[in-house]
Amino acid sequence: MRDDEGFEEYVSARWVTLHRLALLLTASDGTAQELVQETLEKVYVVWPRVAGMDSPDAYVRRVMVNALTSQHRRAFRRREVVVADPPEIAVPPAYEGDLADHDLLWPLVCALPPRQRAVVVLRYYEDLSEREIADELGCSAGTVKSTAHDAMTALRRAVAALATTAQEVDR
C-alpha cells in the first residue's frame, strides 16, 4: 500500500534542505528546482522502501547526485536561456559575513566538473565525512579523497590566477 501522506510529510519537511543542496550542486535556481523534482519523482516510486530505511536523506541525496551526473552525460538536456538581464542570485544568510569569500569562491566551485563539485558540496557545504560521500556517490573513500584533492587543487589555481590578474590590474 502506498504511503502518499508519509511522502508528502517528508517532502514538506525536507524541501528547503533538498532545494539548497540542489542549488549548491547546480548553481542555478531553475535547474535546482528541476533536479529536486526529478529526484522526488524517482524517490516516490520506491517510497515505501525508502521510508523504512535508517537514513532516507542519504538515499535521496544519492539519487540527486546520480540524477545530476546523468543530466551532464546527456548533452541534449543542456539548455541555455538567453535573457536581457541576468537574475540576481540571492546570497543565503549564512554567508553574509563571508560575502567576499562567497563571491570569489562560488563561481569557481560552479566551474568544477560535476563529480568534483558534488564532492566539494557534500564535504564542505553538507559537512559529510569521506565515507558518507563515498556511500552517496557509490565509490571508494580513496576516490573521494583524490577527487577532493583535484578539486581543491583546481580551486587554489583559480584563486591564484585571480590574485595575479588583480595585481596586474592594480599596476
CNS distance restraints for C-alpha pairs under 8 A (distance, minus, plus):
assign (resid   2 and name CA) (resid  47 and name CA) 7.86 0.50 0.50
assign (resid   2 and name CA) (resid  48 and name CA) 6.66 0.50 0.50
assign (resid   3 and name CA) (resid   7 and name CA) 6.39 0.50 0.50
assign (resid   3 and name CA) (resid  47 and name CA) 7.51 0.50 0.50
assign (resid   3 and name CA) (resid  48 and name CA) 6.61 0.50 0.50
assign (resid   4 and name CA) (resid   8 and name CA) 6.09 0.50 0.50
assign (resid   5 and name CA) (resid   9 and name CA) 6.18 0.50 0.50
assign (resid   6 and name CA) (resid  10 and name CA) 6.16 0.50 0.50
assign (resid   6 and name CA) (resid  51 and name CA) 7.94 0.50 0.50
assign (resid   7 and name CA) (resid  11 and name CA) 6.17 0.50 0.50
assign (resid   7 and name CA) (resid  44 and name CA) 7.13 0.50 0.50
assign (resid   7 and name CA) (resid  47 and name CA) 6.84 0.50 0.50
assign (resid   7 and name CA) (resid  51 and name CA) 8.00 0.50 0.50
assign (resid   8 and name CA) (resid  12 and name CA) 6.06 0.50 0.50
assign (resid   9 and name CA) (resid  13 and name CA) 6.09 0.50 0.50
assign (resid  10 and name CA) (resid  14 and name CA) 5.99 0.50 0.50
assign (resid  11 and name CA) (resid  15 and name CA) 5.34 0.50 0.50
assign (resid  14 and name CA) (resid  18 and name CA) 6.05 0.50 0.50
assign (resid  15 and name CA) (resid  19 and name CA) 5.94 0.50 0.50
assign (resid  16 and name CA) (resid  20 and name CA) 6.06 0.50 0.50
assign (resid  17 and name CA) (resid  21 and name CA) 6.26 0.50 0.50
assign (resid  18 and name CA) (resid  22 and name CA) 6.16 0.50 0.50
assign (resid  18 and name CA) (resid  36 and name CA) 6.61 0.50 0.50
assign (resid  18 and name CA) (resid  61 and name CA) 7.92 0.50 0.50
assign (resid  19 and name CA) (resid  23 and name CA) 5.97 0.50 0.50
assign (resid  19 and name CA) (resid  32 and name CA) 6.42 0.50 0.50
assign (resid  19 and name CA) (resid  33 and name CA) 6.61 0.50 0.50
assign (resid  19 and name CA) (resid  36 and name CA) 6.29 0.50 0.50
assign (resid  20 and name CA) (resid  24 and name CA) 6.17 0.50 0.50
assign (resid  21 and name CA) (resid  25 and name CA) 6.17 0.50 0.50
assign (resid  21 and name CA) (resid 121 and name CA) 7.82 0.50 0.50
assign (resid  21 and name CA) (resid 126 and name CA) 7.76 0.50 0.50
assign (resid  22 and name CA) (resid  26 and name CA) 5.97 0.50 0.50
assign (resid  22 and name CA) (resid  27 and name CA) 7.94 0.50 0.50
assign (resid  22 and name CA) (resid  32 and name CA) 4.72 0.50 0.50
assign (resid  22 and name CA) (resid  33 and name CA) 7.38 0.50 0.50
assign (resid  22 and name CA) (resid  35 and name CA) 6.48 0.50 0.50
assign (resid  22 and name CA) (resid  36 and name CA) 6.50 0.50 0.50
assign (resid  22 and name CA) (resid  64 and name CA) 7.56 0.50 0.50
assign (resid  23 and name CA) (resid  27 and name CA) 5.16 0.50 0.50
assign (resid  23 and name CA) (resid  28 and name CA) 5.95 0.50 0.50
assign (resid  23 and name CA) (resid  29 and name CA) 5.94 0.50 0.50
assign (resid  23 and name CA) (resid  31 and name CA) 7.76 0.50 0.50
assign (resid  23 and name CA) (resid  32 and name CA) 4.87 0.50 0.50
assign (resid  23 and name CA) (resid  33 and name CA) 7.91 0.50 0.50
assign (resid  24 and name CA) (resid 121 and name CA) 6.52 0.50 0.50
assign (resid  25 and name CA) (resid  32 and name CA) 7.70 0.50 0.50
assign (resid  25 and name CA) (resid  68 and name CA) 7.98 0.50 0.50
assign (resid  25 and name CA) (resid 110 and name CA) 7.82 0.50 0.50
assign (resid  25 and name CA) (resid 114 and name CA) 7.80 0.50 0.50
assign (resid  25 and name CA) (resid 117 and name CA) 6.64 0.50 0.50
assign (resid  25 and name CA) (resid 118 and name CA) 6.11 0.50 0.50
assign (resid  25 and name CA) (resid 121 and name CA) 6.66 0.50 0.50
assign (resid  26 and name CA) (resid  31 and name CA) 6.44 0.50 0.50
assign (resid  26 and name CA) (resid  32 and name CA) 5.91 0.50 0.50
assign (resid  26 and name CA) (resid  68 and name CA) 8.00 0.50 0.50
assign (resid  26 and name CA) (resid 110 and name CA) 7.32 0.50 0.50
assign (resid  27 and name CA) (resid  31 and name CA) 7.89 0.50 0.50
assign (resid  27 and name CA) (resid  32 and name CA) 7.42 0.50 0.50
assign (resid  27 and name CA) (resid 110 and name CA) 6.21 0.50 0.50
assign (resid  28 and name CA) (resid  32 and name CA) 5.85 0.50 0.50
assign (resid  29 and name CA) (resid  33 and name CA) 6.15 0.50 0.50
assign (resid  30 and name CA) (resid  34 and name CA) 6.34 0.50 0.50
assign (resid  31 and name CA) (resid  35 and name CA) 6.06 0.50 0.50
assign (resid  32 and name CA) (resid  36 and name CA) 6.18 0.50 0.50
assign (resid  33 and name CA) (resid  37 and name CA) 6.12 0.50 0.50
assign (resid  34 and name CA) (resid  38 and name CA) 6.06 0.50 0.50
assign (resid  35 and name CA) (resid  39 and name CA) 6.03 0.50 0.50
assign (resid  35 and name CA) (resid  64 and name CA) 6.86 0.50 0.50
assign (resid  35 and name CA) (resid  67 and name CA) 7.19 0.50 0.50
assign (resid  35 and name CA) (resid  68 and name CA) 6.96 0.50 0.50
assign (resid  36 and name CA) (resid  40 and name CA) 6.05 0.50 0.50
assign (resid  36 and name CA) (resid  64 and name CA) 7.09 0.50 0.50
assign (resid  37 and name CA) (resid  41 and name CA) 6.13 0.50 0.50
assign (resid  38 and name CA) (resid  42 and name CA) 6.42 0.50 0.50
assign (resid  38 and name CA) (resid  67 and name CA) 7.53 0.50 0.50
assign (resid  39 and name CA) (resid  43 and name CA) 6.20 0.50 0.50
assign (resid  39 and name CA) (resid  60 and name CA) 7.11 0.50 0.50
assign (resid  39 and name CA) (resid  63 and name CA) 6.07 0.50 0.50
assign (resid  39 and name CA) (resid  64 and name CA) 5.36 0.50 0.50
assign (resid  39 and name CA) (resid  67 and name CA) 6.90 0.50 0.50
assign (resid  40 and name CA) (resid  44 and name CA) 5.86 0.50 0.50
assign (resid  40 and name CA) (resid  60 and name CA) 7.87 0.50 0.50
assign (resid  41 and name CA) (resid  45 and name CA) 6.73 0.50 0.50
assign (resid  42 and name CA) (resid  46 and name CA) 7.20 0.50 0.50
assign (resid  42 and name CA) (resid  63 and name CA) 7.72 0.50 0.50
assign (resid  43 and name CA) (resid  47 and name CA) 5.64 0.50 0.50
assign (resid  43 and name CA) (resid  50 and name CA) 7.43 0.50 0.50
assign (resid  43 and name CA) (resid  60 and name CA) 6.89 0.50 0.50
assign (resid  43 and name CA) (resid  63 and name CA) 7.75 0.50 0.50
assign (resid  46 and name CA) (resid  50 and name CA) 6.28 0.50 0.50
assign (resid  47 and name CA) (resid  51 and name CA) 5.78 0.50 0.50
assign (resid  48 and name CA) (resid  52 and name CA) 6.66 0.50 0.50
assign (resid  49 and name CA) (resid  53 and name CA) 6.83 0.50 0.50
assign (resid  50 and name CA) (resid  56 and name CA) 5.65 0.50 0.50
assign (resid  50 and name CA) (resid  59 and name CA) 7.37 0.50 0.50
assign (resid  51 and name CA) (resid  56 and name CA) 6.30 0.50 0.50
assign (resid  52 and name CA) (resid  56 and name CA) 7.83 0.50 0.50
assign (resid  55 and name CA) (resid  59 and name CA) 6.91 0.50 0.50
assign (resid  56 and name CA) (resid  60 and name CA) 6.20 0.50 0.50
assign (resid  57 and name CA) (resid  61 and name CA) 6.05 0.50 0.50
assign (resid  58 and name CA) (resid  62 and name CA) 6.22 0.50 0.50
assign (resid  58 and name CA) (resid 136 and name CA) 6.70 0.50 0.50
assign (resid  59 and name CA) (resid  63 and name CA) 6.26 0.50 0.50
assign (resid  59 and name CA) (resid 136 and name CA) 7.40 0.50 0.50
assign (resid  60 and name CA) (resid  64 and name CA) 6.16 0.50 0.50
assign (resid  61 and name CA) (resid  65 and name CA) 6.20 0.50 0.50
assign (resid  61 and name CA) (resid 136 and name CA) 6.77 0.50 0.50
assign (resid  62 and name CA) (resid  66 and name CA) 6.05 0.50 0.50
assign (resid  62 and name CA) (resid 136 and name CA) 4.61 0.50 0.50
assign (resid  62 and name CA) (resid 137 and name CA) 6.25 0.50 0.50
assign (resid  63 and name CA) (resid  67 and name CA) 5.98 0.50 0.50
assign (resid  64 and name CA) (resid  68 and name CA) 6.18 0.50 0.50
assign (resid  65 and name CA) (resid  69 and name CA) 6.19 0.50 0.50
assign (resid  65 and name CA) (resid 118 and name CA) 7.01 0.50 0.50
assign (resid  65 and name CA) (resid 136 and name CA) 7.73 0.50 0.50
assign (resid  65 and name CA) (resid 137 and name CA) 7.10 0.50 0.50
assign (resid  66 and name CA) (resid  70 and name CA) 6.10 0.50 0.50
assign (resid  66 and name CA) (resid 137 and name CA) 7.37 0.50 0.50
assign (resid  67 and name CA) (resid  71 and name CA) 6.15 0.50 0.50
assign (resid  68 and name CA) (resid  72 and name CA) 6.44 0.50 0.50
assign (resid  68 and name CA) (resid 114 and name CA) 7.68 0.50 0.50
assign (resid  69 and name CA) (resid  73 and name CA) 6.42 0.50 0.50
assign (resid  69 and name CA) (resid 114 and name CA) 6.53 0.50 0.50
assign (resid  69 and name CA) (resid 115 and name CA) 7.25 0.50 0.50
assign (resid  70 and name CA) (resid  74 and name CA) 6.47 0.50 0.50
assign (resid  71 and name CA) (resid  75 and name CA) 7.70 0.50 0.50
assign (resid  71 and name CA) (resid  77 and name CA) 6.39 0.50 0.50
assign (resid  71 and name CA) (resid  78 and name CA) 7.78 0.50 0.50
assign (resid  72 and name CA) (resid  77 and name CA) 7.65 0.50 0.50
assign (resid  72 and name CA) (resid  78 and name CA) 7.48 0.50 0.50
assign (resid  72 and name CA) (resid 114 and name CA) 7.51 0.50 0.50
assign (resid  74 and name CA) (resid  78 and name CA) 7.47 0.50 0.50
assign (resid  91 and name CA) (resid  95 and name CA) 6.61 0.50 0.50
assign (resid  91 and name CA) (resid  96 and name CA) 7.03 0.50 0.50
assign (resid  91 and name CA) (resid  99 and name CA) 7.95 0.50 0.50
assign (resid  92 and name CA) (resid  96 and name CA) 7.09 0.50 0.50
assign (resid  95 and name CA) (resid  99 and name CA) 5.76 0.50 0.50
assign (resid  95 and name CA) (resid 102 and name CA) 6.78 0.50 0.50
assign (resid  98 and name CA) (resid 102 and name CA) 6.05 0.50 0.50
assign (resid  99 and name CA) (resid 103 and name CA) 5.93 0.50 0.50
assign (resid 100 and name CA) (resid 104 and name CA) 6.12 0.50 0.50
assign (resid 101 and name CA) (resid 105 and name CA) 5.92 0.50 0.50
assign (resid 102 and name CA) (resid 106 and name CA) 5.52 0.50 0.50
assign (resid 103 and name CA) (resid 107 and name CA) 7.22 0.50 0.50
assign (resid 104 and name CA) (resid 108 and name CA) 7.32 0.50 0.50
assign (resid 105 and name CA) (resid 109 and name CA) 6.17 0.50 0.50
assign (resid 105 and name CA) (resid 155 and name CA) 7.88 0.50 0.50
assign (resid 105 and name CA) (resid 159 and name CA) 7.85 0.50 0.50
assign (resid 106 and name CA) (resid 110 and name CA) 6.16 0.50 0.50
assign (resid 107 and name CA) (resid 111 and name CA) 6.27 0.50 0.50
assign (resid 108 and name CA) (resid 112 and name CA) 6.77 0.50 0.50
assign (resid 108 and name CA) (resid 155 and name CA) 6.44 0.50 0.50
assign (resid 108 and name CA) (resid 158 and name CA) 7.04 0.50 0.50
assign (resid 109 and name CA) (resid 117 and name CA) 6.21 0.50 0.50
assign (resid 109 and name CA) (resid 120 and name CA) 7.83 0.50 0.50
assign (resid 109 and name CA) (resid 155 and name CA) 7.16 0.50 0.50
assign (resid 110 and name CA) (resid 117 and name CA) 6.86 0.50 0.50
assign (resid 112 and name CA) (resid 116 and name CA) 6.05 0.50 0.50
assign (resid 112 and name CA) (resid 117 and name CA) 5.45 0.50 0.50
assign (resid 112 and name CA) (resid 151 and name CA) 7.02 0.50 0.50
assign (resid 112 and name CA) (resid 154 and name CA) 7.87 0.50 0.50
assign (resid 113 and name CA) (resid 117 and name CA) 6.06 0.50 0.50
assign (resid 114 and name CA) (resid 118 and name CA) 6.02 0.50 0.50
assign (resid 115 and name CA) (resid 119 and name CA) 6.29 0.50 0.50
assign (resid 115 and name CA) (resid 147 and name CA) 7.73 0.50 0.50
assign (resid 116 and name CA) (resid 120 and name CA) 6.22 0.50 0.50
assign (resid 116 and name CA) (resid 147 and name CA) 5.81 0.50 0.50
assign (resid 116 and name CA) (resid 148 and name CA) 6.48 0.50 0.50
assign (resid 116 and name CA) (resid 150 and name CA) 7.58 0.50 0.50
assign (resid 116 and name CA) (resid 151 and name CA) 5.51 0.50 0.50
assign (resid 117 and name CA) (resid 121 and name CA) 6.00 0.50 0.50
assign (resid 117 and name CA) (resid 151 and name CA) 7.42 0.50 0.50
assign (resid 118 and name CA) (resid 122 and name CA) 5.96 0.50 0.50
assign (resid 119 and name CA) (resid 123 and name CA) 5.88 0.50 0.50
assign (resid 119 and name CA) (resid 133 and name CA) 6.97 0.50 0.50
assign (resid 119 and name CA) (resid 144 and name CA) 6.83 0.50 0.50
assign (resid 119 and name CA) (resid 147 and name CA) 7.09 0.50 0.50
assign (resid 119 and name CA) (resid 148 and name CA) 6.16 0.50 0.50
assign (resid 120 and name CA) (resid 124 and name CA) 5.70 0.50 0.50
assign (resid 120 and name CA) (resid 125 and name CA) 7.34 0.50 0.50
assign (resid 120 and name CA) (resid 148 and name CA) 6.46 0.50 0.50
assign (resid 120 and name CA) (resid 151 and name CA) 7.28 0.50 0.50
assign (resid 121 and name CA) (resid 125 and name CA) 4.91 0.50 0.50
assign (resid 121 and name CA) (resid 126 and name CA) 6.29 0.50 0.50
assign (resid 122 and name CA) (resid 126 and name CA) 4.71 0.50 0.50
assign (resid 122 and name CA) (resid 127 and name CA) 6.21 0.50 0.50
assign (resid 122 and name CA) (resid 128 and name CA) 5.79 0.50 0.50
assign (resid 122 and name CA) (resid 133 and name CA) 6.59 0.50 0.50
assign (resid 123 and name CA) (resid 127 and name CA) 4.83 0.50 0.50
assign (resid 123 and name CA) (resid 128 and name CA) 5.02 0.50 0.50
assign (resid 123 and name CA) (resid 129 and name CA) 6.53 0.50 0.50
assign (resid 123 and name CA) (resid 130 and name CA) 7.33 0.50 0.50
assign (resid 123 and name CA) (resid 133 and name CA) 7.25 0.50 0.50
assign (resid 124 and name CA) (resid 128 and name CA) 7.58 0.50 0.50
assign (resid 128 and name CA) (resid 132 and name CA) 5.84 0.50 0.50
assign (resid 128 and name CA) (resid 133 and name CA) 6.22 0.50 0.50
assign (resid 129 and name CA) (resid 133 and name CA) 6.17 0.50 0.50
assign (resid 130 and name CA) (resid 134 and name CA) 6.05 0.50 0.50
assign (resid 130 and name CA) (resid 141 and name CA) 5.69 0.50 0.50
assign (resid 130 and name CA) (resid 144 and name CA) 6.31 0.50 0.50
assign (resid 130 and name CA) (resid 145 and name CA) 7.09 0.50 0.50
assign (resid 131 and name CA) (resid 135 and name CA) 6.25 0.50 0.50
assign (resid 131 and name CA) (resid 140 and name CA) 7.77 0.50 0.50
assign (resid 131 and name CA) (resid 141 and name CA) 5.50 0.50 0.50
assign (resid 132 and name CA) (resid 136 and name CA) 6.20 0.50 0.50
assign (resid 133 and name CA) (resid 137 and name CA) 6.09 0.50 0.50
assign (resid 133 and name CA) (resid 141 and name CA) 7.66 0.50 0.50
assign (resid 133 and name CA) (resid 144 and name CA) 7.00 0.50 0.50
assign (resid 134 and name CA) (resid 138 and name CA) 5.66 0.50 0.50
assign (resid 134 and name CA) (resid 139 and name CA) 4.97 0.50 0.50
assign (resid 134 and name CA) (resid 140 and name CA) 5.34 0.50 0.50
assign (resid 134 and name CA) (resid 141 and name CA) 5.23 0.50 0.50
assign (resid 134 and name CA) (resid 143 and name CA) 7.67 0.50 0.50
assign (resid 134 and name CA) (resid 144 and name CA) 6.09 0.50 0.50
assign (resid 135 and name CA) (resid 139 and name CA) 6.61 0.50 0.50
assign (resid 135 and name CA) (resid 140 and name CA) 7.74 0.50 0.50
assign (resid 139 and name CA) (resid 143 and name CA) 6.41 0.50 0.50
assign (resid 139 and name CA) (resid 144 and name CA) 7.35 0.50 0.50
assign (resid 140 and name CA) (resid 144 and name CA) 6.57 0.50 0.50
assign (resid 141 and name CA) (resid 145 and name CA) 6.23 0.50 0.50
assign (resid 142 and name CA) (resid 146 and name CA) 6.19 0.50 0.50
assign (resid 143 and name CA) (resid 147 and name CA) 5.94 0.50 0.50
assign (resid 144 and name CA) (resid 148 and name CA) 5.96 0.50 0.50
assign (resid 145 and name CA) (resid 149 and name CA) 6.04 0.50 0.50
assign (resid 146 and name CA) (resid 150 and name CA) 6.12 0.50 0.50
assign (resid 147 and name CA) (resid 151 and name CA) 6.11 0.50 0.50
assign (resid 148 and name CA) (resid 152 and name CA) 6.03 0.50 0.50
assign (resid 149 and name CA) (resid 153 and name CA) 6.06 0.50 0.50
assign (resid 150 and name CA) (resid 154 and name CA) 6.17 0.50 0.50
assign (resid 151 and name CA) (resid 155 and name CA) 6.17 0.50 0.50
assign (resid 152 and name CA) (resid 156 and name CA) 6.05 0.50 0.50
assign (resid 153 and name CA) (resid 157 and name CA) 6.20 0.50 0.50
assign (resid 154 and name CA) (resid 158 and name CA) 6.16 0.50 0.50
assign (resid 155 and name CA) (resid 159 and name CA) 6.12 0.50 0.50
assign (resid 156 and name CA) (resid 160 and name CA) 6.05 0.50 0.50
assign (resid 157 and name CA) (resid 161 and name CA) 6.06 0.50 0.50
assign (resid 158 and name CA) (resid 162 and name CA) 6.18 0.50 0.50
assign (resid 159 and name CA) (resid 163 and name CA) 6.15 0.50 0.50
assign (resid 160 and name CA) (resid 164 and name CA) 6.13 0.50 0.50
assign (resid 161 and name CA) (resid 165 and name CA) 6.10 0.50 0.50
assign (resid 162 and name CA) (resid 166 and name CA) 6.06 0.50 0.50
assign (resid 163 and name CA) (resid 167 and name CA) 6.20 0.50 0.50
assign (resid 164 and name CA) (resid 168 and name CA) 6.28 0.50 0.50
assign (resid 165 and name CA) (resid 169 and name CA) 6.25 0.50 0.50
assign (resid 166 and name CA) (resid 170 and name CA) 6.29 0.50 0.50
assign (resid 167 and name CA) (resid 171 and name CA) 6.54 0.50 0.50
